[in-house]
Amino acid sequence: MPILLHDLARTLGLPVLAGDVSRPVGWVHGTELADPTPFLEGGELLLTTGLNALTPGYVERLVHADVVGLGFGTGLGHDVVPPELVRQAERAGLGLVEVPREVPFIAISKAVSKALAADEYAALTRTSEAQRALTRAAVRDGVAGVVRRLGQWVNGWVVLLDPAGEPVHAHNVRQVPELRAELTRLGTSGGLASAAFEAGGWRVFLQALGGRARGVLAVGTAEPLDADLNIVNTAASLLTLALAHNDAVDAAHRELRAGQFRLLLNGIPVEGLPERFRVFVTDDPPDDGFWAEHDGRIVVLARESAGHASSEVDAGQVVRGYREARQAEKAGVRRFEDLAGSLEVPEGFADALLGPLDAETRETLRTWLGHHGAWDPAATELGIHRHTLKNRVRKAEQALRRSLASPGLRAELWLALHREGQ
């Protein structure tokens, strides 16, 4: 931190005579002008031998120019600091210290310069350490690690918001103020990359990431960021790169899944799928399981998921499953099996076709046809031996006096079984 006026006075043995000496000294300037204010920026300690220090309005002009204090040199033009000047400084609150002749003005300048250099070096070192720590966090823990480490360095709260303004990652969140108005301004003001404001007792800084395409970094601190702004900017750059990397990885994963699905459509199996599953067509990808983008839709291969579903298939039947799922979607039914119930058929069709079959045989056919004539999975679902299943199917053929090898009969039975009782 910059050296405070009372610390400077104590270090150099300068008597404090009046006013507020608790402010930091930003610079030292020697002057004998009656009005030096046109040459000041504020925050200076002025040094004078008193040639014009008693000019009317002198102290008030220094206070108005935000001068930190006045160092009055004695042993030259004045043996002591004029009492009237002491009284004026006390009334105005201007810090006033005596500078004896044995303490040259240059010694004060060197002391302040050394303190400022040490402060700048400390800030530079802190920034460098923070940048290294943030970089390590980005490599090791990604986006979440950068947010967490930044919160530790700036001693405040940090929130990473997505492009819609929703929190994605946060650290040390305590009474985060309302940010929507500033987020809106940041998004609607073309080219605006950052904003700083006070809200809820916090000094808030917003930094758009990638032109806000990848979100906004929000940082809240009790005091102004000042030198730590460089740390925040470093974190924002790392977050932009990390989010861009995540986008690239996600794109690669999407392309990989799309390629795997194309293989499945061509009858080439891929690893990681259940033995039996349904093909779902939906709008949103699930949190887990296999999914891919195909023809502008999200396709999910799972036992259960949201969306419109095919009948059960295996890895070699995905092309049929996808076709069934799209048919279910077009018809507005939940599952492909429900499609039969949505078709118009002649009155009495189901009763006439199924009349020769008892209840057990009907349930057997409903399950067997649901597995597309696959013996083992149908027998497993029914809890019977595959030979028993075959005997029941033969019994159905005898009752119907037609072969179930006929795709037409299978379709008629499937339709009738789903229309039965309606």
ZIPE-V273506 format. One record per backbone hydrogen bond with DSSP energy under -0.5 kcal/mol. NH is the residue of the N-H (numbers start at 1). CO is the residue of the C=O. Records with the same first field share a line. If there is no record, write none. Layout:
# ZIPE-V273506
NH: CO ; CO
This chain:
# ZIPE-V273506
5: 23
6: 21
8: 4
9: 5
10: 6
11: 7
12: 8
13: 9
14: 9
15: 13
17: 15 ; 96
18: 96
20: 93
21: 19
25: 3
26: 24 ; 43
27: 43
29: 45
31: 47
39: 36
40: 37
43: 66
45: 27
46: 44 ; 69
47: 29
48: 71
55: 52
58: 55
61: 57
62: 58
63: 59
64: 60
65: 61
66: 63
67: 62
68: 44
69: 44
70: 95
71: 46
72: 70 ; 97
73: 48 ; 71
74: 99
75: 78
76: 78
85: 82
86: 82
87: 83
88: 84
89: 85
90: 86
91: 87
92: 88
93: 89
94: 89
95: 20 ; 68
96: 18
97: 70
98: 15
99: 72
100: 98
103: 100
104: 102
107: 104
108: 104
109: 105
110: 106
111: 107
112: 108
113: 109
114: 110
115: 111
116: 112
117: 113
118: 114
119: 115
120: 116
121: 117
122: 118
123: 119
124: 120
125: 121
126: 122
127: 123
128: 124
129: 125
130: 126
131: 127
132: 128
133: 129
134: 130
135: 131
136: 132
137: 133
138: 134
139: 135
140: 136
141: 137
142: 137 ; 138
144: 141
145: 141
146: 142
147: 143
148: 144
149: 145
150: 146
151: 147
152: 148
153: 149
154: 150
155: 151
156: 151
157: 220
158: 171
159: 218
160: 169
161: 159 ; 216
162: 166
165: 162
168: 160 ; 169
169: 160
171: 158
174: 172
183: 179
184: 180
185: 181
186: 182
187: 183
188: 184
189: 185
190: 188
192: 189
195: 206
197: 204
199: 202
202: 199
203: 221
204: 197 ; 202
205: 219
206: 195
207: 217
208: 193
209: 215
210: 208
213: 210
214: 209
215: 212
216: 161
217: 207
218: 159 ; 216
219: 205
220: 157
221: 203
228: 225
229: 226
230: 227
232: 228
233: 229
234: 230
235: 231
236: 232
237: 233
238: 234
239: 235
240: 236
241: 237
242: 238
243: 239
244: 240
245: 241
246: 242
247: 243
248: 244
249: 245
250: 246
251: 247
252: 248
253: 249
254: 250
255: 251
256: 252
257: 253
258: 254
259: 255
260: 256
261: 257
262: 258
263: 259
264: 260
265: 261
266: 262
267: 264
268: 263
269: 267
273: 270
277: 313
278: 302
280: 278 ; 300
281: 308
282: 280 ; 298
290: 301
292: 299
294: 297
297: 294
298: 282
299: 292 ; 297
300: 280
301: 290
302: 278 ; 300
308: 281
309: 334
310: 279
313: 277
317: 314
318: 315
321: 317
322: 318
323: 319
324: 320
325: 321
326: 322
327: 323
328: 324
329: 325
330: 326
331: 327
332: 328
333: 328
336: 309
338: 335
339: 336
340: 337
342: 338 ; 339
343: 340
349: 346
352: 348
353: 349
354: 350
355: 351
357: 354
362: 358
363: 359
364: 360
365: 361
366: 362
367: 363
368: 364
369: 365
370: 366
371: 367 ; 368
372: 369
373: 368
374: 371
375: 373
378: 374
379: 375
380: 376
381: 377
382: 378
383: 379
384: 379
389: 385
390: 386
391: 387
392: 388
393: 389
394: 390
395: 391
396: 392
397: 393
398: 394
399: 395
400: 396
401: 397
402: 397
406: 403
407: 405
410: 406
411: 407
412: 408
413: 409
414: 410
415: 411
416: 412
417: 413
418: 414
419: 415
420: 416
422: 419
